[in-house]
Amino acid sequence: MSSKDQDVSALEKIRSEFQQISSEEDIQTILEYKYEPVNKDEDQMIQAYKATATCMLANYVFSPVSKLKYFNEGKSSLEEIIQIRKDVENIYLRMLLQLKVPRSLNYHKNIEEDVEYLETSLTDAPIDASYKQRMIQTLVSVAKKKDLKDVLLQIDI
């Protein structure tokens, strides 16, 4: 197996694990996942998944202080990654968080911008078509407004 194959496998493993999160243990599996960084872009993508998983830990702690700590830590990391390199997958992760978190956390300002980015960039993104479809379906499943669901379903893959 070449180093490129190993790197793709690491990213594919994180993608798969992320899509199957249903418990705190699942999140810990992602956060503790060890891999050899081979390619800077894919390393950043794995870090974006880990940042999003950190935000999701807030769902599994009781203390409001801990909830906010995990959420803010993950959000800050994800936003830093997006500042360094904006791409379809980290925008998908940000949008997923924005659609899932309570509006009281005031993390919803980029939804329209993120939809537009996905509309213009998803088709050409170097991601397997089945995963692109999974990304859209996941966003549709958490979107609360019908008009947003309709827009997401119209994005070309």
N, C-alpha and C positions, 0 to 999 in steps of 0.2 A: 504494500500500500504506500503510495507516495505521500509526502507531507501535505500536499493539497487535499488528497482524499481524506486524510485524518482530520484536517481543519473543517472540511465540509461536514464530515461526520459529527464533529463536536457541535457545530451550529444546528445541524438537523436534530441531534439529540436534545439540545436545549429547546428547540421549537416544539418538538414532540412532547417533552416533559411539561412545557408551559401550557400547551393546549389541554393537558389532562389534569391541571391543578384542581384538587377538590378538598385539600386538607393542608394544615400547617406543615405536615411532614413532606408533602409534595413540594411546597415552597422551599423548605430546608434543603431538599435534594438539589434544587436548582442553585440555591445560594452557595452550597458546598461543592458544587460540581467543579472538578479539577480538570484542566485541559492544558495542552501546550499551545500557546498563541503562535500562530504561524503567519497570519496575515492581519495587518492592523485593522482593516475594515471589518473583517469578520470577528475579530477580538472585540471591537467596539460594539458590534451587534449583540454578541453574547453578554457584554456588560449592560447593554440596554435591557435585555431580558431580565438580568439579575436585578437591575434597578427597579423594574416594574414589579418583580416578585417581592422586593423589599416593601414597596407600597402596599402590596396585597397582604403582607403580614399583619397590617393594621386590623384586618377582619378577624384575626384569631387571638387578639389580646384583649383583656378586660379593661385595663386602665386607659382612660381618655388621653392621659399624657403619653403613654406608650403608643397608642394608636397614632397620635399626631406626630410623634417622633419618627416612627417607621414611614409614615406617609411622606413627611417632609424630606427625610433622608433619600428615599427612593426617587421622589419627584425632582429634587435638586440634581441628583446624579443623571437622571434621564434628560433633563433640560440641558445639562452640560454636554452630554453626548450629542444632542441635537444641534447645539451651537457649533460643535466641532465638525460634525458631518450629518447633515440632514439627508435622510433617505426614507424610502417607502416604509421599511419595517419599523424604524424607530418612531416615525409619525403614526403608524398603526398602533404602536404600544401606547403612545401619549393619548391618542384619541380613545383607545379602549379605557384607559384610566379616567379620562375626562367624562366618559359616558357612564362609568360605574360609580364614581365617588359622589357623595352627597353634595348638592350645590352649595351648602354652607361652607364647604372647604374652599370655595371660590377658585376652582380649577376647571374652568370650562370655557375660557376666553379664546382658545385656539380651535374649537370644533369646526367652525366654518372654513377657516384657513386650511385645516388638516384635510377636510373633505375635498377642497379644491386641489390640494397637493396630490391626494390619491387619484382624483379624476385625471390629472394631467400626467402622472408619473407611474401609476401601477402597471399599465400595459408594457412599458419598456423595462421595468425592474427585473434584474437577473434572479428571479425567484421562480421556483417550479409553479406551474399553473394551478395545480391542486392546492398548494399552500396559499396562493393568492385567493383562491375561492374560499378557503377556510378562514382567512383573515376577514374577508367581506362578511361571511356568514356569522362570524363571532361578533363583529361590530353591529350587524343587524339584530342579533339576538339580545344585545344589551341596550340598543337605542330605544328610547321611550317614545319618541315622536314618530308618527307614521310618515310624515313628509321626509324626515331624515332617513328612515328605513328605505323609502322609495328611491331617494337619491343614491344611497349606497348600492342598492341593487342594480342601478343603471350604470355603475362604473364598469368600464371595459377591462377585462382581464387578458 
